[in-house]
Every structure is written in C-alpha cells, then in structure tokens.
Amino acid sequence: MIKRHRNEKLIRAAGMRLRELREARGLSQEKVLFETNIHLSNIENGRKDITLATLVELCSTYDTSLEDFFKGMKYARSGTK
C-alpha cells in the first residue's frame, strides 16, 4: 500500500484562499453547503484535503478561475523564498 504525502502548508493555504473568496462574495458556509453540498469548515481550517473536482466546483461557485485561485494563494514551498 502506498502512503500518501500530505502537504500541510499547501492544504492550509488552499483553505485560507477558499475562505477569502467565499467571504469576499458575502457567502456563508451554510449557503455554500446548500448550493454545493460541500462542508467547508474542515477544508477552510486546513484539517481536510480536497479533491481537484471539489476545488473546481468551489471556484465555479465563487465565480473565479483556477488560475486566479492559485495566483491569489499565499503559499511558499519549503526551501523557496
């Protein structure tokens, strides 16, 4: 069995970016849940990793492209400046 690598910094940065986008649009976690059936609490707090499909759905809900999502994300890989 292959052990998955979990990049905690990346997961937290993605969650923070999703929260930033949601709040900028004036949406509550509850409203997003009703629209998408996606529970955001653990995602936004960096406790749960998400799939690419979930990220695409949330970006669509927030009317942003994946490119803009990643451009606005505050994340520095280890060993980079």
C-alpha positions in Angstrom: 0.0 0.0 0.0 1.3 3.4 -1.0 1.3 6.1 1.7 0.0 9.5 0.5 2.2 12.5 1.2 0.2 15.3 2.9 1.5 18.8 2.4 0.0 20.6 5.4 1.2 24.1 4.3 -0.5 23.7 0.9 -3.7 22.4 2.4 -3.9 25.3 4.9 -3.1 27.8 2.2 -5.8 26.4 -0.1 -8.3 26.5 2.8 -7.4 30.1 3.6 -7.8 31.1 -0.1 -11.2 29.4 -0.3 -12.4 31.3 2.9 -11.1 34.6 1.4 -13.0 34.0 -1.8 -16.2 33.0 0.0 -16.1 36.0 2.4 -15.4 38.4 -0.5 -18.6 37.3 -2.1 -20.6 37.6 1.1 -21.4 33.9 1.2 -21.8 31.9 4.4 -20.6 28.4 4.8 -24.2 27.3 5.2 -25.2 29.0 1.9 -22.4 27.2 0.1 -23.4 23.9 1.7 -26.9 24.3 0.4 -25.7 25.2 -3.1 -22.9 22.6 -3.4 -23.4 20.0 -0.7 -19.8 20.7 0.3 -18.9 21.1 4.0 -16.4 23.9 4.2 -15.4 24.1 7.9 -12.6 21.4 7.9 -11.5 22.5 4.4 -11.1 26.1 5.3 -9.4 25.3 8.6 -6.8 23.1 6.8 -7.9 19.9 8.5 -9.2 18.2 5.4 -7.6 17.9 2.0 -9.9 18.4 -1.0 -10.0 16.8 -4.5 -9.5 18.7 -7.7 -13.1 18.2 -8.5 -14.2 19.9 -5.3 -11.8 22.8 -5.9 -13.2 23.2 -9.4 -16.8 23.2 -8.1 -16.0 25.8 -5.4 -14.1 28.0 -7.8 -17.2 27.9 -10.1 -19.4 28.8 -7.1 -17.2 31.7 -6.3 -17.0 32.7 -10.0 -13.2 32.5 -10.2 -10.9 30.6 -12.4 -8.4 28.0 -11.1 -5.7 30.3 -12.4 -6.9 33.2 -10.3 -7.4 30.9 -7.3 -3.7 29.9 -7.4 -2.4 33.4 -8.2 -4.1 34.7 -5.1 -2.9 31.9 -2.8 -0.3 32.7 -0.3 2.0 29.6 -0.3 5.7 29.2 -0.4 7.2 25.8 -0.9 9.8 24.7 1.6 13.2 25.8 0.5 12.0 28.7 -1.6 12.0 32.4 -0.9 
